[in-house]
Amino acid sequence: AAAAPAEKVGWQSFAQQGASTGGGFMQQGAGTAQAFMTDPNFDFQKEGEAYKASGAQTQSSFGALGREKAAEAAPAAEGAKARGGWMPF
């Protein structure tokens, strides 16, 4: 039995990741606003660290998509002169 072909990473994957990231930040922002308004011991430092962690996760998620895209383009670009940038041409 042949293995299933690997799913190609296109702009849709980036759009889906962006929508997911946006939804996560929206929920985080709503939670922060609620805590700010209702928690007498609201900790700006703690909230800032949570946002830094979310940002790092976002960077990691988009970075993984970019690495998949680069790996997908690598076999096609063998022998071609490397020009840098995000486009494989």
N, C-alpha and C positions, 0 to 999 in steps of 0.2 A: 504494500500500500504506500502510495506516495504521500509525502508530508504536504500539509496545506500550505499554499503560498503565503509568504509574509505580507501583512497588510501594509499598503503604501501609506506614507505620511505626506499628506498634502495640506493645503491651507485649511481644510475642514478640521483637521486635528488641532491646529493652532487656534481656530475660532472656538472650538468646543472647550479647549483648555482655558481660553480667555473668558468664556462665559462662566465656566465653573469657578475660576479665580475671582471674577467679579461678584458672583453670588456669595462666595465665602467671605470676601471683604465687606460686602453689604451686611451680612449677618454679624460679622465681628464688629462693625461700626455701630449697628443697632444695639448690640450687647454692651459696648463701651458707653454709649449714650445713656442707656438705662442705668448702668452701674454708676455713672457720673452723677446722675440725678437722684439716685436712691441710696447709694452706699455712702455713709458718713466717713468711711475709712478708705475711700477711693484712692488707689495708688497709681499715680501717673507713670512711675518707673515700671511697675509690673505690666501695665497696659502697653507701654512702649516696647518692652521686651516681647510681648505677645505679637505685636505688629512686625517686629524685626523677624521673628520666627516665621510668621506667615509670608513675609517677603522672601525669605530664604527658600521656603517651600515652593513658592511661585517660580523663583529663579531656577530651582532644581527641576520642576516639572517642565517648564519651557525648554530648559537646557537639554533634558532627555529627548524631547521631540526634535530638537535641532541636531542632536547626535545621531538619532535614527535617520533623519533626512540626509545627513552627511554620509553615513554608512551606506545608505541606499544609492547615493550618487557616486560613491567611490569606484565601484567596479566599472561604471560607464566612463569615468574620467581617467582610467589608467592610461598612461602614455601621453595624456594631455598636459600642457603646461599649467602648473598651479598659478592661479591669479589672485587667490585670497577672496575674502568676502563670503557672503552667504549663498550666492548663486553658483551652481556647479559648472558653469561655462567659462 
